[in-house]
Amino acid sequence: MKIKNIISLVLFVVIISFIVSCSDNSTSTTTTPAGTVLYSQDSIAVWFQPTDSAIGTDSLYYATTNSGGVKVEYTIESNADSSHAYGYYSLYTNASPVSLINNPVFGPVQMGESSNFTFASGSTYFALAVKFIVRHNTTPFYLRIKNIKITKL
């Protein structure tokens, strides 16, 4: 139960950090043609070599104004095994529909995900984050979100 509380506290701090420390990184107008890539990033990731115990996080933040509909695409990839390594990936946005996704990763995964959102007038954001925990691992472990792309609909 204590680990669950620590995980919740760390995740809360990460979310607050997104909101407080980041400013608008990119601005789009409603005249942006459909299919235009508004933002892309290779990946965010946490990688651990063999260690006794470790926790790591990585994240990205994107904000825009007046962009209308967007498509968010990314791929989740991990070699977690639940005995020595597990984690979470999260998507947060105040677009419509509001999204507070927090998915666990307890085993190996390679899965693409895609979601459509509508950004209203004014500042709208989305954030992706990964959190990874390892214990007594003898091989390298990782959790990453890769091929991140936001496209205008």
Backbone as CSV, one residue per row, in Angstrom:
resi,resn,N_x,N_y,N_z,CA_x,CA_y,CA_z,C_x,C_y,C_z
1,MET,0.823,-1.190,0.000,0.000,0.000,0.000,0.865,1.250,0.000
2,LYS,2.044,1.195,0.679,2.927,2.341,0.763,3.480,2.700,-0.611
3,ILE,3.818,1.716,-1.420,4.341,1.962,-2.763,3.276,2.625,-3.622
4,LYS,2.026,2.194,-3.490,0.933,2.784,-4.258,0.782,4.273,-3.923
5,ASN,0.923,4.622,-2.640,0.845,6.022,-2.233,2.006,6.823,-2.800
6,ILE,3.204,6.244,-2.808,4.378,6.924,-3.358,4.197,7.138,-4.849
7,ILE,3.708,6.119,-5.560,3.481,6.231,-6.996,2.460,7.329,-7.276
8,SER,1.383,7.372,-6.520,0.360,8.397,-6.707,0.925,9.789,-6.447
9,LEU,1.743,9.923,-5.422,2.337,11.217,-5.095,3.282,11.678,-6.203
10,VAL,4.132,10.795,-6.696,5.066,11.149,-7.768,4.300,11.531,-9.024
11,LEU,3.273,10.786,-9.370,2.471,11.095,-10.550,1.790,12.454,-10.392
12,PHE,1.290,12.758,-9.209,0.672,14.057,-8.952,1.685,15.183,-9.149
13,VAL,2.904,15.008,-8.653,3.944,16.025,-8.807,4.286,16.222,-10.276
14,VAL,4.357,15.137,-11.053,4.650,15.237,-12.485,3.553,16.040,-13.192
15,ILE,2.299,15.765,-12.886,1.183,16.469,-13.523,1.237,17.957,-13.185
16,ILE,1.427,18.287,-11.931,1.502,19.687,-11.526,2.691,20.368,-12.199
17,SER,3.819,19.669,-12.325,4.994,20.226,-12.991,4.689,20.583,-14.430
18,PHE,3.912,19.712,-15.116,3.528,20.019,-16.497,2.795,21.347,-16.572
19,ILE,1.814,21.482,-15.726,0.916,22.632,-15.790,1.633,23.914,-15.382
20,VAL,2.468,23.856,-14.352,3.093,25.053,-13.810,4.323,25.493,-14.599
21,SER,5.152,24.561,-15.053,6.452,24.939,-15.581,6.527,25.127,-17.080
22,CYS,5.516,24.775,-17.805,5.601,24.849,-19.256,4.756,25.992,-19.797
23,SER,5.260,26.580,-20.874,4.513,27.632,-21.547,4.127,27.143,-22.929
24,ASP,3.411,27.989,-23.668,3.033,27.615,-25.029,4.274,27.404,-25.863
25,ASN,4.442,26.199,-26.403,5.595,25.874,-27.225,5.302,26.062,-28.697
26,SER,4.054,26.048,-29.058,3.686,26.144,-30.454,2.293,26.747,-30.542
27,THR,2.069,27.522,-31.586,0.772,28.142,-31.766,0.273,27.833,-33.167
28,SER,-0.988,27.470,-33.283,-1.597,27.198,-34.574,-2.855,28.038,-34.712
29,THR,-3.253,28.290,-35.941,-4.498,29.012,-36.170,-5.486,28.069,-36.842
30,THR,-6.735,28.492,-36.906,-7.763,27.655,-37.513,-7.581,27.533,-39.019
31,THR,-6.673,28.320,-39.619,-6.438,28.226,-41.057,-5.385,27.178,-41.400
32,THR,-4.870,26.480,-40.437,-3.891,25.429,-40.695,-4.566,24.320,-41.487
33,PRO,-3.984,23.931,-42.642,-4.616,22.890,-43.459,-4.661,21.531,-42.760
34,ALA,-5.706,20.765,-43.028,-5.824,19.409,-42.490,-4.628,18.589,-42.959
35,GLY,-4.142,17.711,-42.088,-3.004,16.869,-42.413,-1.664,17.468,-42.033
36,THR,-1.656,18.739,-41.628,-0.411,19.391,-41.219,0.051,18.824,-39.879
37,VAL,1.314,18.453,-39.789,1.873,17.979,-38.522,2.174,19.200,-37.664
38,LEU,1.481,19.300,-36.543,1.651,20.431,-35.639,2.809,20.217,-34.679
39,TYR,3.068,18.959,-34.336,4.126,18.635,-33.381,4.543,17.195,-33.602
40,SER,5.834,16.936,-33.481,6.306,15.551,-33.507,7.545,15.434,-32.635
41,GLN,7.743,14.257,-32.101,8.917,13.971,-31.283,9.231,12.495,-31.426
42,ASP,10.514,12.181,-31.471,10.942,10.796,-31.635,10.437,9.919,-30.495
43,SER,10.742,10.306,-29.254,10.292,9.489,-28.131,10.538,10.184,-26.803
44,ILE,9.856,9.684,-25.779,10.193,9.941,-24.388,10.387,8.564,-23.786
45,ALA,11.352,8.417,-22.891,11.686,7.066,-22.439,12.391,7.061,-21.091
46,VAL,12.303,5.918,-20.430,13.091,5.625,-19.236,13.770,4.287,-19.490
47,TRP,15.096,4.265,-19.372,15.910,3.060,-19.585,16.727,2.816,-18.328
48,PHE,16.783,1.569,-17.870,17.593,1.223,-16.702,18.502,0.045,-17.011
49,GLN,19.772,0.206,-16.672,20.719,-0.896,-16.685,20.492,-1.695,-15.398
50,PRO,21.117,-2.878,-15.257,20.932,-3.647,-14.017,21.223,-2.789,-12.779
51,THR,20.308,-2.859,-11.828,20.422,-2.063,-10.607,19.597,-2.719,-9.507
52,ASP,19.833,-2.299,-8.278,19.087,-2.847,-7.152,17.657,-2.306,-7.124
53,SER,17.512,-0.981,-7.326,16.194,-0.379,-7.292,16.274,1.027,-7.880
54,ALA,15.290,1.396,-8.722,15.284,2.734,-9.312,13.895,3.084,-9.819
55,ILE,13.614,4.390,-9.868,12.374,4.924,-10.420,12.758,6.071,-11.346
56,GLY,12.143,6.097,-12.535,12.443,7.165,-13.474,11.200,7.646,-14.191
57,THR,11.224,8.909,-14.638,10.100,9.478,-15.387,10.633,10.297,-16.560
58,ASP,9.795,10.471,-17.552,10.069,11.362,-18.671,8.722,11.857,-19.166
59,SER,8.708,13.043,-19.765,7.427,13.605,-20.187,7.625,14.638,-21.282
60,LEU,6.526,14.993,-21.917,6.502,16.100,-22.866,5.205,16.857,-22.678
61,TYR,5.211,18.103,-23.127,4.059,18.982,-22.970,3.872,19.737,-24.277
62,TYR,2.643,19.874,-24.741,2.328,20.611,-25.964,1.119,21.485,-25.683
63,ALA,1.208,22.754,-26.051,0.083,23.676,-25.870,-0.181,24.401,-27.178
64,THR,-1.437,24.755,-27.407,-1.818,25.437,-28.640,-3.030,26.313,-28.378
65,THR,-3.349,27.169,-29.338,-4.569,27.971,-29.263,-5.287,27.881,-30.594
66,ASN,-6.576,27.743,-30.551,-7.431,27.794,-31.740,-7.061,26.800,-32.840
67,SER,-6.647,25.609,-32.516,-6.264,24.663,-33.575,-7.412,23.772,-34.032
68,GLY,-8.518,23.736,-33.299,-9.643,22.887,-33.693,-9.333,21.420,-33.432
69,GLY,-9.652,20.553,-34.411,-9.462,19.119,-34.236,-8.035,18.674,-34.518
70,VAL,-7.538,17.764,-33.687,-6.207,17.188,-33.877,-6.256,15.683,-33.640
71,LYS,-5.300,15.003,-34.208,-5.130,13.566,-33.997,-3.786,13.374,-33.300
72,VAL,-3.786,12.674,-32.165,-2.577,12.380,-31.412,-2.251,10.905,-31.629
73,GLU,-1.046,10.626,-32.118,-0.620,9.252,-32.391,0.709,8.969,-31.692
74,TYR,0.859,7.750,-31.191,2.111,7.337,-30.572,2.127,5.829,-30.413
75,THR,3.296,5.281,-30.128,3.467,3.847,-29.911,4.072,3.629,-28.531
76,ILE,3.473,2.731,-27.754,3.987,2.335,-26.446,4.873,1.121,-26.659
77,GLU,6.051,1.123,-26.029,6.973,-0.011,-26.172,7.682,-0.245,-24.838
78,SER,7.751,-1.511,-24.413,8.418,-1.838,-23.159,8.798,-3.321,-23.131
79,ASN,9.796,-3.624,-22.329,10.146,-5.016,-22.063,9.941,-5.342,-20.585
80,ALA,8.988,-4.655,-19.943,8.679,-4.895,-18.532,8.319,-6.362,-18.319
81,ASP,8.546,-6.845,-17.094,8.213,-8.245,-16.803,7.418,-8.424,-15.515
82,SER,6.999,-7.383,-14.879,6.223,-7.323,-13.638,6.957,-7.852,-12.414
83,SER,7.914,-8.753,-12.574,8.698,-9.223,-11.428,9.808,-8.240,-11.081
84,HIS,10.449,-7.699,-12.104,11.582,-6.800,-11.901,11.346,-5.390,-12.433
85,ALA,10.372,-5.236,-13.308,10.150,-3.923,-13.913,8.679,-3.752,-14.283
86,TYR,8.140,-2.584,-13.972,6.781,-2.238,-14.368,6.677,-0.716,-14.432
87,GLY,5.627,-0.232,-15.053,5.499,1.208,-15.174,4.111,1.632,-15.580
88,TYR,4.009,2.904,-15.967,2.754,3.515,-16.374,3.029,4.492,-17.503
89,TYR,2.074,4.642,-18.402,2.138,5.728,-19.369,0.838,6.499,-19.265
90,SER,0.952,7.806,-19.469,-0.185,8.677,-19.215,-0.359,9.702,-20.326
91,LEU,-1.602,10.055,-20.585,-1.965,11.134,-21.501,-2.952,12.024,-20.764
92,TYR,-2.632,13.308,-20.668,-3.488,14.276,-19.995,-3.790,15.401,-20.971
93,THR,-5.032,15.844,-21.036,-5.389,16.984,-21.874,-6.647,17.650,-21.351
94,ASN,-6.779,18.943,-21.650,-8.021,19.639,-21.341,-8.810,19.893,-22.622
95,ALA,-8.447,19.197,-23.701,-9.201,19.266,-24.951,-10.509,18.509,-24.769
96,SER,-11.274,18.445,-25.835,-12.532,17.706,-25.769,-12.405,16.455,-26.635
97,PRO,-12.612,15.269,-26.128,-12.986,14.956,-24.748,-11.786,15.104,-23.817
98,VAL,-12.056,15.520,-22.567,-11.013,15.621,-21.558,-10.450,14.220,-21.336
99,SER,-9.130,14.123,-21.278,-8.508,12.815,-21.163,-7.549,12.778,-19.986
100,LEU,-7.721,11.803,-19.135,-6.821,11.535,-18.022,-6.505,10.043,-18.039
101,ILE,-5.734,9.626,-19.021,-5.413,8.206,-19.189,-4.166,7.888,-18.373
102,ASN,-4.213,6.830,-17.588,-3.066,6.375,-16.811,-3.059,4.851,-16.889
103,ASN,-2.315,4.302,-17.842,-2.332,2.862,-18.092,-1.107,2.165,-17.530
104,PRO,-1.297,1.041,-16.839,-0.154,0.294,-16.328,0.513,-0.539,-17.425
105,VAL,1.791,-0.803,-17.243,2.554,-1.685,-18.125,3.241,-2.711,-17.228
106,PHE,2.729,-3.941,-17.265,3.270,-4.998,-16.420,3.956,-6.102,-17.217
107,GLY,3.962,-5.984,-18.531,4.589,-6.998,-19.366,5.068,-6.376,-20.662
108,PRO,5.727,-7.176,-21.491,6.218,-6.657,-22.774,5.057,-6.122,-23.616
109,VAL,5.296,-5.014,-24.282,4.247,-4.402,-25.106,4.885,-3.616,-26.248
110,GLN,4.225,-3.636,-27.389,4.505,-2.738,-28.497,3.164,-2.504,-29.164
111,MET,2.584,-1.316,-28.906,1.209,-1.075,-29.310,1.046,0.384,-29.734
112,GLY,0.483,0.589,-30.912,0.189,1.935,-31.384,-1.134,2.423,-30.826
113,GLU,-1.209,3.711,-30.540,-2.444,4.316,-30.061,-2.704,5.600,-30.830
114,SER,-3.978,5.929,-30.998,-4.382,7.114,-31.732,-5.675,7.640,-31.125
115,SER,-5.744,8.962,-30.920,-6.943,9.582,-30.369,-7.194,10.902,-31.071
116,ASN,-8.455,11.235,-31.270,-8.839,12.522,-31.841,-9.350,13.428,-30.731
117,PHE,-8.923,14.698,-30.774,-9.344,15.682,-29.778,-9.743,16.962,-30.481
118,THR,-10.597,17.749,-29.832,-10.964,19.067,-30.329,-10.452,20.096,-29.347
119,PHE,-9.549,20.951,-29.827,-9.033,22.033,-29.001,-9.906,23.253,-29.212
120,ALA,-10.465,23.766,-28.142,-11.328,24.955,-28.205,-10.464,26.208,-28.301
121,SER,-11.128,27.354,-28.477,-10.404,28.630,-28.481,-9.732,28.823,-27.134
122,GLY,-8.595,29.480,-27.170,-7.832,29.699,-25.947,-6.770,28.641,-25.792
123,SER,-6.043,28.711,-24.721,-4.924,27.794,-24.499,-5.417,26.397,-24.150
124,THR,-4.944,25.430,-24.872,-5.268,24.031,-24.639,-3.961,23.255,-24.622
125,TYR,-3.872,22.229,-23.799,-2.625,21.496,-23.676,-2.872,19.990,-23.721
126,PHE,-1.790,19.275,-23.959,-1.785,17.864,-23.686,-0.390,17.494,-23.231
127,ALA,-0.291,16.463,-22.414,0.991,16.000,-21.903,1.016,14.483,-21.962
128,LEU,2.164,13.943,-22.321,2.412,12.504,-22.276,3.506,12.267,-21.247
129,ALA,3.398,11.182,-20.508,4.409,10.882,-19.494,4.594,9.378,-19.370
130,VAL,5.806,8.968,-18.997,6.091,7.586,-18.648,6.739,7.567,-17.268
131,LYS,6.427,6.545,-16.512,7.044,6.316,-15.213,7.407,4.841,-15.158
132,PHE,8.641,4.548,-14.733,9.118,3.165,-14.764,9.840,2.847,-13.468
133,ILE,9.592,1.661,-12.942,10.154,1.236,-11.668,10.831,-0.115,-11.877
134,VAL,12.074,-0.243,-11.407,12.776,-1.526,-11.480,13.263,-1.917,-10.093
135,ARG,13.326,-3.228,-9.885,13.817,-3.775,-8.614,14.615,-5.036,-8.900
136,HIS,15.819,-5.066,-8.414,16.683,-6.244,-8.495,16.757,-6.806,-9.909
137,ASN,16.908,-5.922,-10.893,16.967,-6.400,-12.266,18.403,-6.751,-12.647
138,THR,18.551,-7.801,-13.416,19.872,-8.240,-13.882,20.043,-8.001,-15.373
139,THR,19.010,-7.511,-16.036,19.078,-7.166,-17.451,18.522,-5.753,-17.632
140,PRO,18.870,-5.082,-18.715,18.318,-3.748,-18.963,16.803,-3.803,-19.219
141,PHE,16.087,-2.801,-18.719,14.650,-2.667,-18.938,14.342,-1.256,-19.417
142,TYR,13.236,-1.104,-20.163,12.857,0.215,-20.657,11.344,0.315,-20.820
143,LEU,10.873,1.556,-20.838,9.488,1.905,-21.173,9.573,3.204,-21.961
144,ARG,8.968,3.225,-23.140,9.012,4.454,-23.925,7.743,4.644,-24.734
145,ILE,7.487,5.911,-25.039,6.459,6.306,-25.991,7.238,6.852,-27.180
146,LYS,7.032,6.262,-28.350,7.812,6.676,-29.515,6.898,7.083,-30.667
147,ASN,7.504,7.670,-31.690,6.783,8.116,-32.894,5.574,8.985,-32.531
148,ILE,5.824,9.994,-31.710,4.778,10.900,-31.224,4.478,11.940,-32.309
149,LYS,3.200,12.081,-32.628,2.822,13.031,-33.682,1.425,13.598,-33.407
150,ILE,1.302,14.922,-33.564,0.006,15.601,-33.482,-0.267,16.195,-34.848
151,THR,-1.394,15.794,-35.463,-1.736,16.217,-36.808,-3.062,16.967,-36.792
152,LYS,-3.148,18.023,-37.584,-4.395,18.789,-37.726,-5.415,17.972,-38.487
153,LEU,-6.637,17.883,-37.978,-7.712,17.168,-38.670,-8.463,18.113,-39.612
